[in-house]
Amino acid sequence: VQLQASGGGLVQPGGSLRLSCAASGSISRINNMGWYRQAPGMQRELVARINSGGSTAYADFVKGRFIVSRDNAKNTVYLQMYRLKPEDTAVYYCNYNPLSPSVNYWGKGTQVTVSS
């Protein structure tokens, strides 16, 4: 499985960005896809994930600001980010997990920088 993410960049506080991640290879019909992030000196943390049935989970620090969605036909997951804050600055990693077995696949990461 390969994950190709795009959409990161530099944005001012209060701005918006949309990340996309396309999975290719042997994709399980039932799976989780989502986004994690890692800031310098910090551990990687869950931002949001969505399963193949459409159920979502969000970290508390993004609830009400970020929306995760997916297109199963394209094996693609999206992260729409609104009202971005400087503390959202991090490398964002796309994640895919086929659940059975539970194995994490990671994209290379895309930098999101929120700064004026």
N, C-alpha and C positions, 0 to 999 in steps of 0.2 A: 504494500500500500504506500502510495506517495501522496503528500499533501502540499499543495501550492497555494500560498497565501498572498494576498495583495491588498493595497488600500491604505497602508500606513502613511505617516507624514507628519508635518508640522502644522499645528492649528493653534489659534489663540484661545485663551480661556473663554468658556461659554460657547465655543464652536462645536461643529459636528464632523464626524468621520464615519465612513462605512468600510468595514473589512470584509473580505471575501476569502473563502478557502475551498478549493476544489480537490476532492479525493479521487484518486485513480488506482486501478489495480483490482485486486480481489476484494470487493466490498460486500460485507454481510448485509442481508436485507434488514436485520434488526441490529441497531447500533446506536451508540451515542456519538455526537459530534459537538464540539464546543471550542471555547477559547479560555486560555490561561494567560497570565502575564507575569513578568518578572522585572522588577525594578532593580537598579544597581544595589548590591549588598543585601538583597532580600531574597526570600525563597519564592519559587514559582507558586502562584495561587490561582484558584479557579475564579474566572470572571462569570461565565455563563455556559450552560450546555443545553442541548436539546436532543431528545431521542427520536428514533425514526417514526414514532407515533405522534410526535409534536409536543410532548410534555417538556417543560422547561424548568431550569433551576438557575437562580442568580445569586451571586454574592451580595451581601447586604449593602456593600458600598456602591453598587451600581443599580440597585433597584430603583425604578422610576426614571432612569437616565439612559440605560442601554436596552436594546431589544435584540434577542437572538432569534434567528429564523433559518429555515433550510428549504432547499429544493431537492427532494429525493430523486427526481428524474435526472438531475445533474450532479448528484452526490456533492452538493455544495452547501456550505453553511455560511451565514452572514452574521455580522455583528454591527448593528447600527448604534452609534454612540452619539448622544446628545449632551449638551451642557457639560462639556468636558472641563476638567479641573487640572491644575498643574500636577496634582498627586496621581492622576491617571497616566502620567508619563511612564512608559515601560516598553519592553519588547513583548509583543503579543504573539502567542503561539497557538496555532490551530491544533486541535486534538481530535483523534478518531479512536474509538474503542468498539470492537465487534461484540463485546460482552461475553461471548461464549466461543473461545476463551476470552477472559478479560485481559487484554493487552493494549497498552497505550502506544499509539503512533503519533509522532509529532512533526509538524511543519518546521521550517527553518526559522520562523519568527519574523515579525515585521515591526519596525520601530514606530511608536506613536509618541510624539513630543507635544506637550501642551505648554505653550509659553508665549508671552507677549513680547 
